């Protein structure tokens, strides 16, 4: 896959999206972003020392119903990369990665569709390595260097990530890192329209979250609910 390395760009996702017209798979890596974007229109803090990359990929015959596979593959690769540096990651369903209860990585996926098929995806990964975190995030965010107490190079992390991204058994690998299993969680419906207290049971291969609510097993989808856990960064990151 063609690779582009940038000193600075507003957002690697935006850069990759602008290159869709070239119809060529592409990896974009930036040292810093000036307008890093998160999910739900949030900003993503992107100072030097973090991993900010986006992978643009085109598909011939990828059913839209399998969209969650893209997220699972990226999240599993991030977790395996982090594990290889000696930390213990947990996935906060569907797309955040935490270490020791603090967010270390976020993933933003932007797909294009053609009917029932996904024609292309841009998978953006922002991973805190040795970047300085804003003071206001210090209680809810962490980095690989903070967790290991070691200076770790961004290039080393990028290479490790690219080695494991694309491995098979995507669902099993994702499920292995699913966090808060068997624990009490809160599911927020829509835009704060209500809360459901539940026990987290599992995630299925289509991305549905299974939880026990009032003694019954129920399935939730990320388009309808968001997960809140103790110390969750959901509101601020
Ligand atoms: C989130 O936590 O809400 C998702 C954050 C995704 C951040 C990455 S950094 C690389 C890519 N470019 C962006 O502007 N966003 C993603």
Boltz pocket constraint, residues with backbone or C-beta under 6 A from the ligand:
constraints:
  - pocket:
      binder: B
      contacts: [[A, 10], [A, 11], [A, 12], [A, 13], [A, 14], [A, 33], [A, 35], [A, 36], [A, 37], [A, 38], [A, 39], [A, 40], [A, 42], [A, 44], [A, 51], [A, 52], [A, 53], [A, 54], [A, 95], [A, 96], [A, 105], [A, 106], [A, 107], [A, 108], [A, 124], [A, 125], [A, 126], [A, 127], [A, 237]]
      max_distance: 6.0
